[in-house]
Amino acid sequence: MKKHIPEATRLLIVALLFGIRLSGAAQQPTTDSIATPDNELEGVSVIGYRKINTGNIHKQIFELEAKGVPKGASADRALRYVPGLLMGSAGYSILGSEQVAQVLIDGAPASPEELASLPAQSIWRIEVLRGGADGDRINIRRLRSLTREFKGRIDLGLSQPARYSASANLTLQTPTTVLTFVPSALWSRQEISSQLDRKSAGVAHGWHHQTTTKTKQASSLLRFDFFPSKHWDNTLVAMYSRNGHDGFSESTQDALPSQRMDETGYMQVLQGHLASRYKWGESFLRLRGHLASEWDRQELSLQRATHEAENTYRSLTGDLTYQTKLEGRAGRHKLNTSYALTHRETRSSYSPQRYKSLIHALKLGDEVSWGEQWGGDFLLDMQYDEQRLSTLTRRAWYVLPYASLYYSGARDAVELSYDLSVSRPTGEIVDPTRYYTSDTEYTEGNASIANERTHTLALRYQRQVKQTFLSTAFTYTRTLDAIGRIHTLADPQLETWTNVGRSTAYALSLGVNSSFFEHKMNLNLGTALGYVTKEIAPEHRLTALSAGGSGLFYRGTLNLSYTTSRDWTYTIYAQWSGRELTFSYQRDHLPYVYFEVNKSFLDDRLSLTLSLLNPWGTMRTDTRYFFRDVTQTRWVTNNHSSGVRLGLTYSFGKRFRTRQGNETIEQTDRKGK
């Protein structure tokens, strides 16, 4: 006999557990509404609510599960509940990986404004792609209609204290085109307090800073998708944003009178993206290009003195990829070859030098499968690197291998992978120009600094147990020629960069995604715990830098949600960025949490969300700096991180009914205009 849990009992459990469930479909929609063809992932089974994939473990596909999703939820909210993803201050990362994953919409880079405005109900599926030629990626595939439609949504947000936002997503769809326009605006006022304590040579000093900043931000994005045939698809994206800010800070040192500094400035960003792909038979050819330009200007006023600074940044990246499939006695092969070009240019008023970076990359890859359970992914990335300043040129060649072997059973899967990567210093680090950061201290770059090299070995395991999806990973990382800041003993006022030593890290990651009470209660947890050791090179042990160190680091996210029979949704979201340990400092990010209630009206067209943000005021960063014979600690607190937010979302036009996993979209699933 099936037992029913009383509603009161379920509400009591809400106080302890709450997420959104993403589950897979055993088949792809083939009726009236279809999605963009997925050429790269053909043959990869869907990770499901009842079945784990039987294909490549590092290429997983999730179809959005409607149960538990708040009405009016956006794509950025849906991403928080994907199994095996961690949300941090820098973005999303895949469980067991240290790099920030790139978020895409139908293969094109997605801005935060576009993610915040894309309705979750417009998502067909989410692909989590780890490693390979393009690195870690999270690709959101949208539903595409075969009839003419116009739909959209408007989002308004009001937070106390002092934050107002507005955005919209307007979409026109035809059988061969999709045109999307996303405007947004934001105004906020923020206060940040910081305390710095420093003890050197037995003398203690203390500084207190109070900063107040007003921010005005506006952006617009235009996206055009064109599908002239079932073999050819194209995407064009253009985005412009402007972020203006003005404010002031007051600083007090020991018992001295306070000083006030006024600051005003703005930043403008213009980006464009073009992608075109043509498929024939078992092969395809793809061309992509991305252009970004950024300008920023600052004006600082301190004691009647005014300082102005301007910076310009430009980048152009492009790649051409060919992929085909072969099958023989050695297994089924997916061969791909690509050539990529990356050009970056930076100019700053701090330096007369103009920095340019040029990278040529030739990538040869082979994804192979032996039978239904064994497979591998192999990549050879050959790069030529050239960095130029007005007075010097740096050149280097690299051969970067990547290899992965995996086994997938009926309910579990395991993978072993190795990766070699390179991190290049920025123009500021290699520029030898001296500029002063105070009346007595100054900074110089290091033109002879080497690139960082990182070796990563990872073992991953996944298992499906009824309604629970478990994933775990053990990662070993070794970084050589690690870049860090130092203060020389010969000139303590000079700060510069150099290859200070090497770093070794071990990390254990765990992910749990499960549902209860017929999917009304959902849990999604991802966390990582590791230990890192920093070893200073012998030639740098006589500098003012500390002798290195070791310690724990950790991070994670938690999503829990509960949906009542009357479609009230209660959510708890928690994030702990944890600890960072470098050669010159240790930084702890205190965890924070928020509570949210969502309810829809007017046949689900109007959605209201009430959020309680960071109620205990724990959004604080503590930093301890490591310098020989110097003890220095800094606390930074965001005074406006706590508050209440009211969000309103109104949807209009044609849209789809709430869908269950394993269901296709039929013509009768459409709702009215």
VOGU-3710 file (C-alpha; in Angstrom, 3 decimals, decimal comma):
1> mkkhipeatr> 0,000/0,000/0,000  1,321/3,432/-0,913  1,821/5,675/2,079  1,043/9,409/1,920  2,955/11,834/4,109  0,749/14,587/5,589  1,286/18,083/4,207  2,156/19,411/7,669  4,911/16,828/8,033  6,351/17,768/4,634
11> llivallfgi> 6,397/21,455/5,549  8,255/20,607/8,742  10,953/18,823/6,748  11,259/21,869/4,507  13,128/23,587/7,327  15,888/21,022/6,923  15,929/19,988/3,292  15,162/21,691/-0,021  16,716/21,963/-5,217  15,529/21,528/-8,610
21> rlsgaaqqpt> 15,682/18,156/-10,267  17,283/17,717/-13,644  16,688/14,341/-15,199  17,288/12,787/-18,565  15,111/11,573/-21,333  15,591/8,248/-23,014  14,742/9,747/-26,405  15,045/13,095/-28,153  11,991/15,185/-29,113  11,073/14,456/-32,724
31> tdsiatpdne> 7,677/16,126/-32,979  6,572/19,720/-33,519  9,241/21,410/-31,364  12,834/20,406/-31,833  16,222/21,620/-30,617  19,360/22,552/-32,486  21,023/19,360/-33,811  23,774/18,156/-31,510  26,507/16,943/-33,805  29,340/16,835/-31,293
41> legvsvigyr> 27,475/14,666/-28,784  25,748/12,234/-31,093  25,649/8,756/-29,594  26,094/9,916/-25,990  23,216/8,600/-23,903  21,310/10,870/-21,581  21,994/10,883/-17,863  18,591/10,117/-16,488  16,419/9,905/-13,485  16,407/6,132/-13,814
51> kintgnihkq> 19,447/5,432/-15,960  23,068/6,588/-15,958  24,711/7,209/-19,312  26,355/4,337/-21,138  28,667/6,603/-23,082  31,408/9,082/-22,326  31,480/9,929/-18,630  32,870/13,422/-19,179  30,096/14,369/-21,619  26,768/14,288/-19,807
61> ifeleakgvp> 23,337/15,486/-20,901  20,477/16,498/-18,592  16,926/17,313/-19,612  15,198/19,894/-17,451  12,831/18,273/-14,949  9,720/20,426/-14,499  8,777/19,199/-11,032  10,323/21,394/-8,376  11,278/24,206/-10,764  9,848/27,532/-9,509
71> kgasadralr> 7,476/29,130/-11,986  9,287/31,906/-13,821  12,769/30,496/-13,059  15,596/31,621/-15,348  18,531/29,714/-16,832  21,024/30,865/-14,190  18,730/29,442/-11,516  18,411/26,150/-13,396  22,203/25,807/-13,632  22,529/25,907/-9,872
81> yvpgllmgsa> 20,735/22,588/-9,644  22,607/20,584/-12,268  24,273/17,538/-10,664  28,041/17,844/-10,397  28,309/21,653/-10,758  29,804/24,030/-8,200  28,941/27,737/-8,110  31,701/30,116/-6,961  32,505/33,817/-7,037  34,259/33,404/-10,429
91> gysilgseqv> 31,494/31,298/-12,024  30,583/27,639/-12,436  33,007/24,740/-12,238  32,557/21,007/-12,824  33,032/18,725/-9,845  36,654/17,580/-9,686  37,974/20,364/-11,950  39,782/23,535/-10,875  39,046/25,597/-13,987  36,029/27,849/-14,441
101> aqvlidgapa> 33,650/26,355/-17,011  32,466/28,443/-19,953  28,675/28,794/-20,138  27,170/28,641/-23,643  23,701/28,943/-25,168  23,433/26,777/-28,270  27,220/26,807/-28,540  27,695/30,609/-28,275  29,095/32,361/-25,155  26,341/33,525/-22,796
111> speelaslpa> 26,460/36,733/-20,767  25,166/36,877/-17,156  22,314/39,120/-18,343  21,248/36,561/-20,958  21,326/33,718/-18,428  19,265/35,758/-15,964  16,574/36,471/-18,571  16,321/33,147/-20,446  13,230/31,272/-19,161  13,998/27,835/-17,773
121> qsiwrievlr> 10,944/26,497/-19,629  12,700/27,368/-22,922  15,553/24,957/-22,140  15,533/21,626/-23,925  18,596/20,162/-22,218  21,871/21,076/-20,505  25,172/19,503/-21,578  28,085/19,294/-19,148  31,295/18,840/-21,153  34,587/18,354/-19,349
131> ggadgdrini> 38,077/18,562/-20,852  38,865/18,055/-24,514  39,897/20,625/-27,086  37,677/23,436/-25,736  38,071/22,846/-21,981  35,187/22,669/-19,511  31,864/23,875/-20,941  28,212/24,045/-19,908  26,048/24,240/-23,017  22,353/25,160/-22,739
141> rrlrsltref> 20,256/23,880/-25,646  17,026/25,784/-26,271  13,784/24,430/-27,676  13,212/25,547/-31,247  9,727/25,792/-32,705  8,689/24,888/-36,220  5,961/27,583/-36,196  6,109/31,362/-35,982  6,069/32,597/-32,367  6,721/35,742/-30,370
151> kgridlglsq> 7,286/35,447/-26,651  9,097/37,219/-23,875  9,434/38,038/-20,221  10,075/41,080/-18,076  11,958/40,885/-14,772  11,956/43,582/-12,087  13,937/43,416/-8,851  13,943/45,552/-5,715  16,357/44,928/-2,866  16,685/46,647/0,451
161> parysasanl> 19,122/48,218/0,950  19,491/50,185/-2,302  19,527/47,869/-5,312  17,128/48,076/-8,273  17,217/46,026/-11,471  15,162/45,547/-14,635  15,624/43,245/-17,617  13,674/41,714/-20,478  13,952/38,849/-22,939  12,099/39,259/-26,246
171> tlqtpttvlt> 12,222/36,359/-28,703  10,827/36,037/-32,231  10,944/32,514/-33,663  10,250/31,228/-37,167  10,998/27,805/-38,667  14,438/29,023/-39,840  15,360/31,915/-37,497  15,434/32,910/-33,837  15,898/36,600/-32,956  16,485/37,495/-29,283
181> fvpsalwsrq> 16,851/40,928/-27,696  17,931/41,264/-24,035  18,092/44,778/-22,479  18,939/45,238/-18,774  19,646/48,001/-16,249  20,927/48,052/-12,667  21,382/50,718/-9,985  22,926/49,970/-6,601  24,570/51,550/-3,595  27,151/49,550/-1,678
191> eissqldrks> 29,192/50,029/1,483  32,324/48,009/2,205  34,340/48,143/5,418  37,916/46,905/5,722  40,388/46,698/8,577  44,122/46,175/8,064  46,503/45,310/10,912  50,251/45,166/10,289  53,092/44,362/12,682  56,705/44,767/11,599
201> agvahgwhhq> 59,887/44,983/13,683  57,803/44,966/16,861  55,754/48,008/15,779  52,011/47,629/15,172  49,926/49,745/12,811  46,242/49,724/12,016  44,229/51,094/9,089  40,464/51,354/8,724  38,746/51,983/5,372  35,094/52,753/4,677
211> tttktkqass> 34,078/52,796/1,003  30,733/53,895/-0,410  30,051/53,292/-4,108  27,084/53,989/-6,378  26,855/51,892/-9,531  24,798/52,425/-12,685  24,889/49,650/-15,256  23,101/49,204/-18,573  23,520/46,569/-21,268  21,849/45,284/-24,408
221> llrfdffpsk> 22,329/42,017/-26,276  21,107/41,028/-29,734  21,296/37,404/-30,822  20,369/36,050/-34,275  20,230/32,317/-35,039  19,729/31,294/-38,659  19,097/27,729/-39,906  18,848/27,735/-43,727  18,743/23,921/-43,792  18,914/20,941/-41,465
231> hwdntlvamy> 22,619/20,663/-42,318  23,638/24,292/-41,716  23,184/26,481/-38,622  24,581/29,951/-37,847  24,695/32,229/-34,795  25,522/35,936/-34,530  25,686/37,713/-31,144  26,398/41,396/-30,386  26,500/42,898/-26,891  27,251/46,341/-25,439
241> srnghdgfse> 27,421/47,279/-21,755  28,405/50,339/-19,755  29,154/50,348/-16,047  29,545/53,720/-14,347  30,468/54,226/-10,719  31,217/57,058/-8,334  31,913/57,094/-4,644  34,360/57,924/-1,909  36,430/56,212/0,760  37,639/57,413/4,140
251> stqdalpsqr> 40,853/55,971/5,602  42,227/56,243/9,110  45,711/55,119/10,191  46,338/54,653/13,903  45,404/57,941/15,643  46,099/60,174/12,631  43,315/62,302/11,062  41,212/60,529/8,465  41,738/61,077/4,747  39,034/61,101/2,084
261> mdetgymqvl> 39,495/59,972/-1,506  36,837/60,509/-4,180  36,604/58,162/-7,133  34,609/58,204/-10,342  34,875/56,176/-13,514  33,227/53,948/-16,059  33,842/50,800/-18,082  32,480/50,034/-21,564  32,477/46,584/-23,161  31,637/45,677/-26,752
271> qghlasrykw> 31,552/42,019/-27,813  30,660/40,121/-30,950  30,460/36,402/-31,667  29,987/34,507/-34,935  29,569/30,750/-35,359  28,723/28,703/-38,446  28,520/24,923/-38,763  27,748/22,697/-41,741  27,163/18,955/-41,444  27,120/16,256/-44,079
281> gesflrlrgh> 26,848/12,560/-43,329  29,014/11,716/-40,327  31,175/14,859/-40,615  30,904/18,579/-39,948  32,923/21,767/-40,460  32,666/24,623/-37,942  33,953/28,195/-37,972  33,844/30,433/-34,889  35,071/33,937/-34,095  34,856/36,173/-31,038
291> lasewdrqel> 35,763/39,871/-30,732  35,892/41,825/-27,462  36,870/45,443/-26,746  36,957/47,041/-23,312  37,651/50,606/-22,219  37,795/51,822/-18,645  38,603/55,183/-17,094  39,148/56,211/-13,468  39,612/59,557/-11,771  40,908/59,686/-8,187
301> slqratheae> 40,999/62,830/-6,029  42,997/62,937/-2,790  43,962/66,113/-0,906  43,365/68,402/-3,896  45,441/66,125/-6,150  43,723/64,424/-9,052  44,945/61,322/-10,845  43,448/59,952/-14,070  43,962/56,486/-15,549  42,722/54,834/-18,736
311> ntyrsltgdl> 43,017/51,246/-19,933  42,138/49,587/-23,225  41,789/45,862/-23,825  41,064/44,088/-27,112  40,941/40,427/-28,020  40,182/38,421/-31,143  39,844/34,649/-31,124  38,867/32,271/-33,883  38,956/28,571/-34,677  38,198/26,227/-37,554
321> tyqtklegra> 37,236/22,641/-36,685  36,676/19,545/-38,820  35,219/16,355/-37,372  34,392/12,984/-38,893  33,592/9,450/-37,760  35,281/6,182/-38,620  34,535/2,623/-37,576  36,840/-0,379/-37,767  38,310/-3,246/-35,825  40,019/-0,824/-33,432
331> grhklntsya> 36,663/0,635/-32,380  34,461/3,574/-33,308  36,441/6,792/-33,711  35,373/10,425/-33,727  38,345/12,289/-35,225  38,600/16,064/-34,989  41,185/18,589/-36,126  41,123/22,284/-35,305  43,242/25,381/-35,720  42,778/28,240/-33,236
341> lthretrssy> 44,189/31,772/-33,205  44,076/34,078/-30,166  45,202/37,713/-30,282  45,107/40,048/-27,266  46,235/43,644/-26,889  46,404/45,822/-23,773  47,284/49,507/-23,365  47,361/51,383/-20,049  48,099/54,965/-19,061  50,305/53,542/-16,298
351> spqrykslih> 52,857/52,413/-18,866  54,140/53,572/-22,271  54,407/49,899/-23,287  51,785/48,250/-25,488  51,293/44,578/-24,659  50,357/42,057/-27,373  49,844/38,320/-27,115  49,496/35,916/-30,057  48,799/32,176/-29,719  48,596/29,680/-32,588
361> alklgdevsw> 47,175/26,257/-31,650  46,806/23,086/-33,707  44,687/20,411/-32,007  44,367/16,758/-33,009  41,760/14,701/-31,159  40,285/11,204/-31,193  37,256/10,050/-29,203  37,153/6,276/-29,383  34,787/3,657/-28,001  35,361/-0,091/-27,711
371> geqwggdfll> 32,007/-1,813/-27,456  29,264/-0,338/-25,280  31,208/0,142/-22,035  34,823/1,115/-22,707  36,085/4,298/-24,310  38,683/7,028/-24,332  39,370/10,612/-25,364  42,819/11,671/-26,595  44,013/15,136/-27,589  47,346/16,623/-28,663
381> dmqydeqrls> 47,440/20,437/-28,444  50,477/22,067/-30,102  50,837/25,798/-29,349  53,143/28,587/-30,437  53,100/31,514/-27,994  54,378/35,038/-28,704  54,198/37,965/-26,240  55,328/41,419/-27,296  56,061/44,700/-25,564  57,447/47,803/-27,205
391> tltrrawyvl> 60,973/46,862/-26,126  61,021/43,031/-26,135  59,485/39,842/-27,559  58,933/36,519/-25,759  58,430/33,257/-27,708  57,685/29,685/-26,627  56,511/26,317/-28,026  54,316/23,875/-26,114  52,976/20,371/-26,712  50,054/19,803/-24,324
401> pyaslyysga> 48,576/16,279/-24,160  45,214/15,232/-22,749  44,110/11,615/-22,257  41,078/9,964/-20,706  39,996/6,329/-20,263  36,552/5,397/-18,961  34,267/2,484/-18,215  30,469/2,815/-18,009  28,185/0,149/-16,622  24,437/-0,007/-16,174
411> rdavelsydl> 24,394/2,202/-13,069  27,959/3,326/-12,437  30,905/4,754/-14,355  34,585/5,455/-13,682  37,149/7,594/-15,522  40,890/8,230/-15,261  42,291/11,344/-16,996  45,556/13,274/-17,358  45,978/16,860/-18,543  48,901/19,260/-19,041
421> svsrptgeiv> 48,044/22,970/-19,236  49,890/26,310/-19,401  49,019/29,614/-17,678  50,511/32,744/-19,200  51,349/35,938/-17,262  49,367/39,073/-18,050  50,813/42,210/-19,575  51,032/43,884/-16,159  53,253/41,054/-14,870  55,768/41,114/-17,768
431> dptryytsdt> 55,851/44,920/-18,240  59,130/46,199/-16,665  57,789/49,756/-16,345  57,896/51,106/-12,783  54,831/52,766/-11,319  54,223/53,920/-7,753  51,431/52,484/-5,614  52,147/54,991/-2,776  54,632/57,736/-1,947  57,334/55,187/-1,102
441> eytegnasia> 56,297/51,861/-2,664  56,408/50,912/-6,336  55,849/47,922/-8,625  57,784/46,557/-11,585  57,024/43,671/-13,933  59,405/40,883/-14,855  60,055/40,428/-18,576  61,941/37,143/-18,068  59,214/35,381/-16,103  58,249/31,898/-17,367
451> nerthtlalr> 54,773/30,496/-17,948  53,198/28,244/-15,346  52,817/24,539/-16,202  50,209/22,418/-14,455  49,887/18,611/-14,481  46,489/17,239/-13,426  45,623/13,589/-12,737  41,979/12,834/-11,868  39,958/9,748/-10,961  36,160/10,121/-11,158
461> yqrqvkqtfl> 33,346/7,798/-10,162  29,563/8,107/-10,623  26,700/5,919/-9,507  22,922/5,949/-9,828  21,001/4,529/-6,845  17,240/4,697/-7,410  16,434/8,437/-7,253  19,922/9,491/-6,120  22,799/10,493/-8,377  26,219/10,277/-6,665
471> staftytrtl> 29,497/11,600/-8,070  32,950/11,771/-6,551  36,404/12,741/-7,803  39,971/12,604/-6,527  42,343/15,120/-8,140  46,126/15,504/-7,974  47,551/18,802/-9,285  51,206/19,776/-9,651  52,111/23,323/-10,756  55,678/24,158/-11,814
481> daigrihtla> 57,191/27,649/-12,199  54,342/29,072/-10,129  54,006/32,855/-10,426  53,904/34,973/-7,264  54,721/38,401/-5,857  57,867/39,114/-3,874  59,497/41,997/-1,994  63,290/41,932/-2,366  65,463/42,417/0,720  67,783/44,743/-1,196
491> dpqletwtnv> 64,869/47,098/-1,910  61,908/46,411/0,428  59,823/49,114/-1,298  59,947/47,189/-4,603  57,239/44,666/-5,384  57,610/42,427/-8,430  56,585/39,059/-9,871  58,686/35,969/-10,400  58,508/32,176/-10,609  58,611/31,652/-6,864
501> grstayalsl> 58,377/27,850/-6,694  55,964/24,985/-7,165  52,639/23,894/-5,764  51,113/20,476/-5,031  47,430/19,952/-4,271  45,192/16,977/-3,480  41,401/17,374/-3,592  38,397/15,139/-2,900  35,044/16,233/-4,354  31,576/14,865/-3,629
511> gvnssffehk> 28,226/15,527/-5,306  24,763/14,307/-4,273  21,539/14,920/-6,217  18,333/13,312/-4,967  14,569/13,799/-4,748  11,918/12,839/-2,211  8,115/12,814/-1,858  7,423/12,283/-5,565  9,910/14,996/-6,578  8,340/17,654/-4,356
521> mnlnlgtalg> 11,493/17,859/-2,249  14,862/17,971/-4,010  18,453/18,101/-2,843  21,576/19,089/-4,786  24,923/19,261/-2,966  28,430/19,740/-4,326  31,528/20,207/-2,194  35,303/19,868/-2,459  37,968/19,529/0,229  41,684/19,590/-0,466
531> yvtkeiapeh> 45,199/20,068/0,871  47,822/22,214/-0,849  51,570/22,651/-0,271  53,560/25,678/-1,473  57,312/25,178/-1,918  59,514/28,274/-2,292  62,447/27,919/-4,710  65,861/28,151/-2,942  66,851/31,347/-4,761  63,785/33,153/-3,352
541> rltalsaggs> 64,032/32,052/0,276  66,080/35,132/1,162  63,391/37,515/-0,054  60,758/39,135/2,111  58,351/36,400/1,010  57,569/33,777/3,628  59,114/30,312/3,429  55,949/28,860/1,872  53,282/26,899/3,606  50,533/24,334/3,429
551> glfyrgtlnl> 46,935/24,002/4,495  43,380/22,982/3,725  41,129/24,564/1,118  37,429/23,953/0,557  34,395/25,187/-1,371  30,869/24,079/-2,163  27,219/24,878/-2,852  23,916/23,570/-1,529  20,439/23,846/-3,055  17,347/22,497/-1,319
561> syttsrdwty> 13,776/23,141/-2,404  10,250/22,043/-1,614  7,122/22,560/-3,705  3,690/22,293/-2,102  0,541/20,964/-3,738  -0,520/24,579/-4,431  2,752/25,376/-6,235  4,409/27,365/-3,465  8,156/26,771/-3,749  10,543/27,240/-0,794
571> tiyaqwsgre> 14,277/27,274/-1,467  17,453/27,429/0,586  20,699/28,223/-1,223  24,101/28,199/0,512  27,570/28,834/-0,860  30,965/28,514/0,751  33,889/29,608/-1,399  36,185/28,498/1,374  39,906/29,091/1,514  42,530/30,214/-0,980
581> ltfsyqrdhl> 46,202/29,577/-0,247  48,887/31,247/-2,402  52,570/31,999/-1,980  51,879/35,426/-0,459  48,532/35,171/1,361  45,797/32,955/2,769  42,235/34,138/2,175  39,097/32,786/3,841  35,643/33,467/2,394  32,964/33,071/5,023
591> pyvyfevnks> 29,890/31,104/3,876  26,565/32,773/3,243  22,992/31,582/2,755  19,684/32,943/1,491  16,053/31,844/1,743  13,484/32,211/-1,018  9,718/31,813/-1,521  8,127/31,699/-4,998  4,497/31,748/-6,114  2,871/32,147/-9,546
601> flddrlsltl> -0,410/33,779/-10,528  -2,459/34,481/-13,681  -2,056/31,019/-15,155  1,672/31,012/-14,356  2,323/34,206/-16,315  3,102/36,302/-13,242  5,726/35,027/-10,793  6,607/36,672/-7,459  9,753/35,838/-5,508  10,632/37,003/-1,979
611> sllnpwgtmr> 14,231/36,436/-0,861  15,959/36,883/2,481  19,631/37,503/1,633  22,518/36,632/3,928  20,502/37,145/7,152  23,476/36,589/9,469  25,774/39,012/7,635  28,491/36,436/7,023  29,677/37,771/3,634  33,192/38,629/4,796
621> tdtryffrdv> 36,699/37,944/3,545  39,683/37,480/5,864  43,197/37,642/4,374  46,529/36,909/6,078  49,636/38,016/4,169  52,866/36,016/4,352  55,993/38,166/4,525  59,126/37,418/6,471  59,142/39,189/9,884  55,846/40,861/9,000
631> tqtrwvtnnh> 52,377/39,953/10,271  49,564/41,491/8,255  45,839/40,709/8,348  42,962/42,288/6,430  39,196/41,928/7,006  36,723/43,032/4,356  32,964/43,116/5,025  30,181/43,860/2,546  27,790/45,896/4,691  24,985/45,704/2,101
641> ssgvrlglty> 25,122/41,951/1,499  22,219/41,363/3,900  18,690/42,410/3,055  15,372/41,533/1,449  14,690/41,234/-2,282  11,369/41,213/-4,114  11,375/39,933/-7,701  8,588/40,101/-10,258  8,538/38,194/-13,551  5,841/38,525/-16,208
651> sfgkrfrtrq> 5,779/36,230/-19,263  3,801/36,774/-22,452  3,387/35,202/-25,869  3,282/31,511/-26,739  4,993/29,126/-24,405  5,142/25,451/-23,483  3,299/23,657/-20,745  5,244/22,324/-17,777  6,945/19,142/-18,978  7,911/15,918/-17,275
661> gnetieqtdr> 11,119/14,046/-18,001  10,983/11,530/-20,883  8,181/13,479/-22,608  8,317/15,069/-26,038  6,727/18,385/-26,913  3,522/17,958/-28,889  1,459/20,572/-30,708  -1,204/20,262/-27,987  1,355/21,253/-25,349  1,297/24,862/-26,490
671> kgk> -0,462/27,429/-24,368  -2,335/30,374/-25,814  -1,104/33,816/-26,670
//
